[in-house]
Each structure stands twice: as structure tokens, then as C-alpha cells.
Amino acid sequence: MKLEQIIASRCRQKMLLALSKVKRVHVTGLVRMINSTYNQVKRNLEILEEEEVVKTTHYANMIMIELCIDNPKTIKLLEALRAVEAHVRNDEA
């Protein structure tokens, strides 16, 4: 999947930005952080995991999520999102 397709979803954008601020988070914690639904986060999590942008670790019934910071695709996505976020802030000022 192309980078622009990955960040086409506002939910995925929020997920990536939230994950960039924490080392690891429980899936329901991420749902709360981005003010979304479990199903929407789970669906987008599968896409990000398939692209190896995030990895999940299962502990019994608990799913922990973290960014794959060693993946160049992840780095480029975060750079693009941060640039857009800075641009939006400048336009609002």
C-alpha cells in the first residue's frame, strides 16, 4: 500500500500520532486516546500491522500496540503527519 493510502484515513492518522507519543499502549487505551470506536481502531490496526508500521503483542485477552520505529515507512509516515500537523497549526494561528 502506498504511503498516501495509509494516511488517507483520519483514524489511521490519529492512531499514528498517538502511538508516536507513547512507547506501547493497550488497544482500548488507544481507542480512548483518539476518541474512536474499538471496531474502527481494530480495522485500521490490521491495515497498519499488515504494512508493518505497527506491531501487536497478545497477552491472554490483552492486545498491546507499538510503532515499528525501525521501519523506514513508519518514519516517513510520521514525518509527513507531523509536517501536516504543523502546517495546520500555522494556518490556524
N, CA, C and O atoms as a GROMACS GRO file, in nm:
protein
  372
    1MET      N    1   0.085  -0.117   0.000
    1MET     CA    2   0.000   0.000   0.000
    1MET      C    3   0.089   0.124   0.000
    1MET      O    4   0.191   0.127   0.069
    2LYS      N    5   0.052   0.224  -0.077
    2LYS     CA    6   0.129   0.348  -0.084
    2LYS      C    7   0.110   0.429   0.043
    2LYS      O    8   0.009   0.418   0.112
    3LEU      N    9   0.210   0.512   0.072
    3LEU     CA   10   0.205   0.593   0.194
    3LEU      C   11   0.081   0.682   0.198
    3LEU      O   12   0.019   0.697   0.303
    4GLU      N   13   0.046   0.742   0.083
    4GLU     CA   14  -0.070   0.831   0.082
    4GLU      C   15  -0.200   0.755   0.109
    4GLU      O   16  -0.296   0.812   0.160
    5GLN      N   17  -0.204   0.626   0.075
    5GLN     CA   18  -0.321   0.545   0.104
    5GLN      C   19  -0.328   0.514   0.254
    5GLN      O   20  -0.436   0.508   0.313
    6ILE      N   21  -0.213   0.495   0.313
    6ILE     CA   22  -0.209   0.464   0.457
    6ILE      C   23  -0.260   0.584   0.537
    6ILE      O   24  -0.337   0.566   0.631
    7ILE      N   25  -0.218   0.704   0.501
    7ILE     CA   26  -0.260   0.821   0.578
    7ILE      C   27  -0.388   0.884   0.525
    7ILE      O   28  -0.426   0.992   0.570
    8ALA      N   29  -0.453   0.819   0.432
    8ALA     CA   30  -0.580   0.871   0.380
    8ALA      C   31  -0.690   0.866   0.486
    8ALA      O   32  -0.784   0.945   0.481
    9SER      N   33  -0.678   0.775   0.579
    9SER     CA   34  -0.778   0.760   0.685
    9SER      C   35  -0.743   0.850   0.803
    9SER      O   36  -0.632   0.845   0.855
   10ARG      N   37  -0.838   0.932   0.844
   10ARG     CA   38  -0.817   1.019   0.959
   10ARG      C   39  -0.793   0.937   1.086
   10ARG      O   40  -0.716   0.976   1.174
   11CYS      N   41  -0.860   0.823   1.094
   11CYS     CA   42  -0.840   0.735   1.210
   11CYS      C   43  -0.695   0.686   1.215
   11CYS      O   44  -0.633   0.688   1.322
   12ARG      N   45  -0.642   0.642   1.102
   12ARG     CA   46  -0.503   0.596   1.100
   12ARG      C   47  -0.406   0.710   1.132
   12ARG      O   48  -0.305   0.688   1.198
   13GLN      N   49  -0.437   0.830   1.086
   13GLN     CA   50  -0.354   0.945   1.119
   13GLN      C   51  -0.349   0.966   1.269
   13GLN      O   52  -0.242   0.980   1.328
   14LYS      N   53  -0.467   0.966   1.331
   14LYS     CA   54  -0.474   0.985   1.476
   14LYS      C   55  -0.402   0.873   1.549
   14LYS      O   56  -0.333   0.897   1.648
   15MET      N   57  -0.417   0.750   1.501
   15MET     CA   58  -0.352   0.636   1.565
   15MET      C   59  -0.201   0.652   1.561
   15MET      O   60  -0.133   0.633   1.662
   16LEU      N   61  -0.148   0.687   1.445
   16LEU     CA   62  -0.003   0.700   1.431
   16LEU      C   63   0.052   0.812   1.518
   16LEU      O   64   0.155   0.796   1.583
   17LEU      N   65  -0.017   0.926   1.519
   17LEU     CA   66   0.029   1.037   1.602
   17LEU      C   67   0.023   1.002   1.751
   17LEU      O   68   0.114   1.035   1.827
   18ALA      N   69  -0.084   0.935   1.792
   18ALA     CA   70  -0.096   0.894   1.932
   18ALA      C   71   0.012   0.794   1.969
   18ALA      O   72   0.073   0.804   2.076
   19LEU      N   73   0.036   0.698   1.882
   19LEU     CA   74   0.138   0.596   1.910
   19LEU      C   75   0.278   0.656   1.913
   19LEU      O   76   0.367   0.602   1.979
   20SER      N   77   0.298   0.765   1.841
   20SER     CA   78   0.431   0.827   1.840
   20SER      C   79   0.462   0.894   1.974
   20SER      O   80   0.577   0.927   2.002
   21LYS      N   81   0.359   0.914   2.056
   21LYS     CA   82   0.376   0.981   2.185
   21LYS      C   83   0.391   0.885   2.302
   21LYS      O   84   0.426   0.927   2.412
   22VAL      N   85   0.365   0.757   2.278
   22VAL     CA   86   0.378   0.655   2.383
   22VAL      C   87   0.462   0.540   2.330
   22VAL      O   88   0.469   0.518   2.209
   23LYS      N   89   0.524   0.467   2.419
   23LYS     CA   90   0.603   0.352   2.374
   23LYS      C   91   0.513   0.236   2.334
   23LYS      O   92   0.532   0.174   2.230
   24ARG      N   93   0.416   0.208   2.417
   24ARG     CA   94   0.326   0.095   2.394
   24ARG      C   95   0.194   0.127   2.462
   24ARG      O   96   0.191   0.192   2.567
   25VAL      N   97   0.083   0.082   2.402
   25VAL     CA   98  -0.048   0.111   2.459
   25VAL      C   99  -0.142  -0.006   2.434
   25VAL      O  100  -0.131  -0.076   2.333
   26HIS      N  101  -0.232  -0.026   2.525
   26HIS     CA  102  -0.337  -0.126   2.512
   26HIS      C  103  -0.437  -0.075   2.408
   26HIS      O  104  -0.459   0.046   2.398
   27VAL      N  105  -0.497  -0.164   2.333
   27VAL     CA  106  -0.587  -0.123   2.225
   27VAL      C  107  -0.701  -0.035   2.276
   27VAL      O  108  -0.738   0.062   2.210
   28THR      N  109  -0.758  -0.067   2.391
   28THR     CA  110  -0.867   0.017   2.442
   28THR      C  111  -0.815   0.154   2.488
   28THR      O  112  -0.888   0.252   2.483
   29GLY      N  113  -0.691   0.159   2.531
   29GLY     CA  114  -0.630   0.287   2.564
   29GLY      C  115  -0.615   0.374   2.440
   29GLY      O  116  -0.636   0.495   2.445
   30LEU      N  117  -0.578   0.312   2.329
   30LEU     CA  118  -0.566   0.384   2.203
   30LEU      C  119  -0.703   0.434   2.157
   30LEU      O  120  -0.715   0.546   2.107
   31VAL      N  121  -0.804   0.352   2.174
   31VAL     CA  122  -0.942   0.393   2.139
   31VAL      C  123  -0.977   0.521   2.214
   31VAL      O  124  -1.031   0.615   2.157
   32ARG      N  125  -0.946   0.524   2.343
   32ARG     CA  126  -0.975   0.643   2.425
   32ARG      C  127  -0.890   0.762   2.383
   32ARG      O  128  -0.938   0.875   2.377
   33MET      N  129  -0.762   0.737   2.355
   33MET     CA  130  -0.671   0.845   2.318
   33MET      C  131  -0.717   0.920   2.194
   33MET      O  132  -0.703   1.042   2.186
   34ILE      N  133  -0.771   0.847   2.096
   34ILE     CA  134  -0.809   0.912   1.971
   34ILE      C  135  -0.959   0.934   1.960
   34ILE      O  136  -1.008   0.979   1.856
   35ASN      N  137  -1.032   0.902   2.067
   35ASN     CA  138  -1.176   0.923   2.071
   35ASN      C  139  -1.246   0.855   1.952
   35ASN      O  140  -1.314   0.918   1.873
   36SER      N  141  -1.225   0.724   1.944
   36SER     CA  142  -1.281   0.647   1.833
   36SER      C  143  -1.357   0.527   1.890
   36SER      O  144  -1.386   0.521   2.009
   37THR      N  145  -1.388   0.432   1.802
   37THR     CA  146  -1.454   0.309   1.845
   37THR      C  147  -1.356   0.193   1.835
   37THR      O  148  -1.259   0.198   1.759
   38TYR      N  149  -1.382   0.090   1.912
   38TYR     CA  150  -1.296  -0.028   1.911
   38TYR      C  151  -1.290  -0.089   1.770
   38TYR      O  152  -1.183  -0.122   1.721
   39ASN      N  153  -1.407  -0.103   1.706
   39ASN     CA  154  -1.411  -0.165   1.574
   39ASN      C  155  -1.333  -0.086   1.470
   39ASN      O  156  -1.263  -0.144   1.387
   40GLN      N  157  -1.345   0.046   1.475
   40GLN     CA  158  -1.272   0.128   1.379
   40GLN      C  159  -1.121   0.118   1.403
   40GLN      O  160  -1.044   0.108   1.307
   41VAL      N  161  -1.079   0.122   1.527
   41VAL     CA  162  -0.937   0.110   1.558
   41VAL      C  163  -0.886  -0.028   1.519
   41VAL      O  164  -0.779  -0.040   1.460
   42LYS      N  165  -0.961  -0.131   1.552
   42LYS     CA  166  -0.919  -0.268   1.520
   42LYS      C  167  -0.901  -0.287   1.369
   42LYS      O  168  -0.803  -0.347   1.324
   43ARG      N  169  -0.996  -0.236   1.291
   43ARG     CA  170  -0.990  -0.248   1.145
   43ARG      C  171  -0.866  -0.176   1.090
   43ARG      O  172  -0.796  -0.230   1.005
   44ASN      N  173  -0.841  -0.054   1.138
   44ASN     CA  174  -0.725   0.021   1.092
   44ASN      C  175  -0.595  -0.034   1.146
   44ASN      O  176  -0.491  -0.024   1.081
   45LEU      N  177  -0.600  -0.093   1.263
   45LEU     CA  178  -0.483  -0.157   1.321
   45LEU      C  179  -0.438  -0.274   1.233
   45LEU      O  180  -0.318  -0.294   1.213
   46GLU      N  181  -0.532  -0.349   1.181
   46GLU     CA  182  -0.499  -0.460   1.092
   46GLU      C  183  -0.426  -0.411   0.968
   46GLU      O  184  -0.332  -0.476   0.921
   47ILE      N  185  -0.469  -0.298   0.913
   47ILE     CA  186  -0.404  -0.241   0.795
   47ILE      C  187  -0.262  -0.198   0.829
   47ILE      O  188  -0.168  -0.228   0.756
   48LEU      N  189  -0.247  -0.127   0.941
   48LEU     CA  190  -0.114  -0.080   0.980
   48LEU      C  191  -0.021  -0.196   1.014
   48LEU      O  192   0.100  -0.189   0.988
   49GLU      N  193  -0.076  -0.301   1.072
   49GLU     CA  194   0.006  -0.418   1.104
   49GLU      C  195   0.048  -0.491   0.976
   49GLU      O  196   0.161  -0.538   0.965
   50GLU      N  197  -0.043  -0.501   0.882
   50GLU     CA  198  -0.011  -0.566   0.754
   50GLU      C  199   0.101  -0.490   0.682
   50GLU      O  200   0.183  -0.551   0.613
   51GLU      N  201   0.102  -0.359   0.698
   51GLU     CA  202   0.206  -0.276   0.636
   51GLU      C  203   0.334  -0.269   0.720
   51GLU      O  204   0.430  -0.202   0.683
   52GLU      N  205   0.334  -0.339   0.834
   52GLU     CA  206   0.446  -0.344   0.927
   52GLU      C  207   0.483  -0.208   0.983
   52GLU      O  208   0.600  -0.179   1.010
   53VAL      N  209   0.382  -0.123   1.000
   53VAL     CA  210   0.400   0.008   1.060
   53VAL      C  211   0.383  -0.004   1.211
   53VAL      O  212   0.448   0.069   1.287
   54VAL      N  213   0.297  -0.094   1.255
   54VAL     CA  214   0.279  -0.122   1.397
   54VAL      C  215   0.293  -0.272   1.420
   54VAL      O  216   0.280  -0.353   1.328
   55LYS      N  217   0.319  -0.306   1.544
   55LYS     CA  218   0.317  -0.448   1.579
   55LYS      C  219   0.232  -0.464   1.704
   55LYS      O  220   0.227  -0.376   1.790
   56THR      N  221   0.166  -0.576   1.710
   56THR     CA  222   0.082  -0.605   1.825
   56THR      C  223   0.139  -0.725   1.898
   56THR      O  224   0.196  -0.816   1.839
   57THR      N  225   0.123  -0.721   2.029
   57THR     CA  226   0.163  -0.832   2.113
   57THR      C  227   0.042  -0.873   2.194
   57THR      O  228  -0.023  -0.789   2.256
   58HIS      N  229   0.012  -1.001   2.191
   58HIS     CA  230  -0.106  -1.052   2.262
   58HIS      C  231  -0.063  -1.115   2.394
   58HIS      O  232   0.026  -1.201   2.398
   59TYR      N  233  -0.127  -1.071   2.501
   59TYR     CA  234  -0.108  -1.127   2.634
   59TYR      C  235  -0.245  -1.172   2.681
   59TYR      O  236  -0.323  -1.090   2.729
   60ALA      N  237  -0.276  -1.299   2.668
   60ALA     CA  238  -0.408  -1.353   2.701
   60ALA      C  239  -0.514  -1.275   2.623
   60ALA      O  240  -0.516  -1.283   2.500
   61ASN      N  241  -0.600  -1.201   2.691
   61ASN     CA  242  -0.704  -1.124   2.622
   61ASN      C  243  -0.663  -0.980   2.593
   61ASN      O  244  -0.742  -0.901   2.542
   62MET      N  245  -0.541  -0.945   2.626
   62MET     CA  246  -0.495  -0.807   2.611
   62MET      C  247  -0.410  -0.793   2.485
   62MET      O  248  -0.324  -0.877   2.457
   63ILE      N  249  -0.434  -0.686   2.410
   63ILE     CA  250  -0.357  -0.657   2.289
   63ILE      C  251  -0.281  -0.527   2.312
   63ILE      O  252  -0.341  -0.422   2.336
   64MET      N  253  -0.148  -0.534   2.305
   64MET     CA  254  -0.063  -0.417   2.319
   64MET      C  255  -0.013  -0.377   2.180
   64MET      O  256   0.021  -0.463   2.099
   65ILE      N  257  -0.008  -0.247   2.154
   65ILE     CA  258   0.031  -0.195   2.024
   65ILE      C  259   0.151  -0.104   2.040
   65ILE      O  260   0.160  -0.028   2.136
   66GLU      N  261   0.243  -0.113   1.944
   66GLU     CA  262   0.355  -0.019   1.941
   66GLU      C  263   0.398   0.003   1.796
   66GLU      O  264   0.377  -0.082   1.710
   67LEU      N  265   0.458   0.118   1.772
   67LEU     CA  266   0.508   0.150   1.638
   67LEU      C  267   0.632   0.067   1.607
   67LEU      O  268   0.711   0.036   1.696
   68CYS      N  269   0.648   0.033   1.482
   68CYS     CA  270   0.771  -0.031   1.434
   68CYS      C  271   0.864   0.082   1.391
   68CYS      O  272   0.871   0.116   1.273
   69ILE      N  273   0.934   0.139   1.487
   69ILE     CA  274   1.014   0.258   1.459
   69ILE      C  275   1.138   0.229   1.375
   69ILE      O  276   1.203   0.322   1.327
   70ASP      N  277   1.171   0.103   1.356
   70ASP     CA  278   1.285   0.069   1.272
   70ASP      C  279   1.245   0.052   1.125
   70ASP      O  280   1.330   0.028   1.040
   71ASN      N  281   1.115   0.065   1.095
   71ASN     CA  282   1.066   0.055   0.958
   71ASN      C  283   1.073   0.193   0.892
   71ASN      O  284   1.014   0.288   0.943
   72PRO      N  285   1.145   0.207   0.779
   72PRO     CA  286   1.154   0.337   0.710
   72PRO      C  287   1.016   0.393   0.672
   72PRO      O  288   0.997   0.515   0.668
   73LYS      N  289   0.921   0.307   0.644
   73LYS     CA  290   0.786   0.351   0.609
   73LYS      C  291   0.722   0.424   0.726
   73LYS      O  292   0.656   0.525   0.707
   74THR      N  293   0.742   0.373   0.846
   74THR     CA  294   0.688   0.436   0.966
   74THR      C  295   0.748   0.574   0.985
   74THR      O  296   0.676   0.669   1.016
   75ILE      N  297   0.877   0.586   0.967
   75ILE     CA  298   0.946   0.713   0.983
   75ILE      C  299   0.892   0.815   0.884
   75ILE      O  300   0.867   0.930   0.920
   76LYS      N  301   0.875   0.775   0.758
   76LYS     CA  302   0.823   0.866   0.656
   76LYS      C  303   0.679   0.908   0.685
   76LYS      O  304   0.643   1.024   0.667
   77LEU      N  305   0.598   0.814   0.731
   77LEU     CA  306   0.460   0.847   0.766
   77LEU      C  307   0.454   0.949   0.879
   77LEU      O  308   0.378   1.046   0.871
   78LEU      N  309   0.533   0.928   0.982
   78LEU     CA  310   0.534   1.022   1.095
   78LEU      C  311   0.585   1.159   1.054
   78LEU      O  312   0.532   1.261   1.099
   79GLU      N  313   0.688   1.163   0.969
   79GLU     CA  314   0.738   1.292   0.921
   79GLU      C  315   0.629   1.366   0.843
   79GLU      O  316   0.609   1.486   0.862
   80ALA      N  317   0.559   1.295   0.757
   80ALA     CA  318   0.452   1.357   0.678
   80ALA      C  319   0.339   1.407   0.768
   80ALA      O  320   0.290   1.518   0.751
   81LEU      N  321   0.298   1.325   0.864
   81LEU     CA  322   0.190   1.365   0.953
   81LEU      C  323   0.228   1.484   1.040
   81LEU      O  324   0.146   1.573   1.063
   82ARG      N  325   0.350   1.486   1.087
   82ARG     CA  326   0.395   1.599   1.170
   82ARG      C  327   0.404   1.727   1.087
   82ARG      O  328   0.374   1.836   1.137
   83ALA      N  329   0.445   1.714   0.961
   83ALA     CA  330   0.450   1.831   0.873
   83ALA      C  331   0.310   1.887   0.848
   83ALA      O  332   0.289   2.008   0.850
   84VAL      N  333   0.216   1.798   0.824
   84VAL     CA  334   0.078   1.841   0.802
   84VAL      C  335   0.023   1.905   0.929
   84VAL      O  336  -0.043   2.009   0.924
   85GLU      N  337   0.050   1.843   1.043
   85GLU     CA  338   0.002   1.894   1.170
   85GLU      C  339   0.059   2.035   1.196
   85GLU      O  340  -0.013   2.122   1.244
   86ALA      N  341   0.186   2.057   1.166
   86ALA     CA  342   0.249   2.187   1.186
   86ALA      C  343   0.189   2.289   1.089
   86ALA      O  344   0.167   2.404   1.127
   87HIS      N  345   0.163   2.248   0.968
   87HIS     CA  346   0.102   2.337   0.869
   87HIS      C  347  -0.037   2.381   0.912
   87HIS      O  348  -0.072   2.498   0.900
   88VAL      N  349  -0.115   2.287   0.963
   88VAL     CA  350  -0.250   2.318   1.009
   88VAL      C  351  -0.245   2.416   1.126
   88VAL      O  352  -0.324   2.510   1.132
   89ARG      N  353  -0.151   2.394   1.219
   89ARG     CA  354  -0.136   2.485   1.332
   89ARG      C  355  -0.100   2.625   1.287
   89ARG      O  356  -0.150   2.724   1.342
   90ASN      N  357  -0.012   2.635   1.187
   90ASN     CA  358   0.029   2.767   1.136
   90ASN      C  359  -0.087   2.837   1.067
   90ASN      O  360  -0.101   2.959   1.078
   91ASP      N  361  -0.170   2.762   0.996
   91ASP     CA  362  -0.287   2.821   0.930
   91ASP      C  363  -0.390   2.871   1.030
   91ASP      O  364  -0.460   2.969   1.005
   92GLU      N  365  -0.398   2.804   1.145
   92GLU     CA  366  -0.496   2.842   1.248
   92GLU      C  367  -0.449   2.963   1.327
   92GLU      O  368  -0.530   3.034   1.386
   93ALA      N  369  -0.318   2.987   1.329
   93ALA     CA  370  -0.263   3.099   1.409
   93ALA      C  371  -0.282   3.233   1.341
   93ALA      O  372  -0.241   3.336   1.395
   0.00000   0.00000   0.00000
